[in-house]
Amino acid sequence: MTTSTEPATPAAGDDSLASILGGRRAAVEASLPTAGFLAGWGLSGGEVAVGAVAAIGVGAALAAWALARGRKPRAVLLGVLAVAVAALIALSTGRAADFFLLQIVGNIASALAWATSIVIRRPLLGVIVGLVLRQHGRWRSDPSLARAYRLASWVWVGQYAVRVLVFGTLWLANLPVALGIARLVLTWPLVAACLAVSWWVLRRALPPGHPGLRHPVPAGDQMTGSNRSSSNGVTRER
C-alpha cells in the first residue's frame, strides 16, 4: 500500500478563496482617500489641513456612490469614519505621516486577532469563509478542514506583520509620500498574494479526496471513509 502526498483536489465547482472572499474593489476604494490626502497635502505645499479635507471629501464621495449602488450603510459609514479619524489625527499633530497612524494600529490589532484565533483553535479564515458560505460553524466539525484553516490563517498574520513593519518604519522616518506609495502597494497587491498563498496552503493541507471548502466532512465520516479505504486496500493486496 502507498500513501499519496498529493494535495487535495477541490470538488467540481469548488471556489478559490479569491472568488469566495473577493476584496479587490474594497481594497482599491480604501486607497483612494489616501491618494486624496497626499494630493491635497502635496499641491498645497505641505498643508495638512488641505490634505485632510481632500481625504474626507474623497471618502464622502465614495460613500455616496456606494450607498447609491445599494451597499450596506453600516459598512459604508465605518469606512468614512475611519478616514475622518485618520484625518483628525493628522490635523491634531500637524504631521502628514500621522494620517497613517490609524492604519498601523489597525494592522497591529489585526495581526494579534488572527494569531489569537489560531491559538484558541478558532482561525479567523475559517470563521470568515464559513460566514460567507453560510456553514454556521460546520467547518469546525471537520478536523482536516479546521487544521487547514489554522495553517492558512498564519499567512494572513504574516500579511499584517509585513504592513506593520513597512508602515512603522516609514512612519518613524516621517516619510508621508513613501507611506502613501506603500499603502497602495500593500493593499490589493498584498491581499491578492495573501489570497493565493493561503489558498495554496489550504489545498496542500487537505487530505486527498477531500470535497473542498463548501463540503465539510465530520470526523466520524472521515474515520468511516478511512476505514473503508483501508479495507479496500487490504482486499486489493490479497
Protein Blocks (a to p, Z undefined) as FASTA:
>chain_A
ZZdfbdcdddehiacfklmngomlmmmmmmmmmmmmmmmmmmnoopaklmmmmmmmmmmm
mmmmmmmnopafklmmmmmmmmmmmmmmmmmnopaklmmmmmmmmmmmmmmmmmmmmmno
pafklmmmmmmnonnomlmmmmklmmmmmmmmmmmmmmmmmmmmmmmmmmmnopaklmmm
mmmmmmmmmmmmmmmmmmmmmmmmpcghiabjklccdfklmmmmmmmmmmmmmmmmZZ
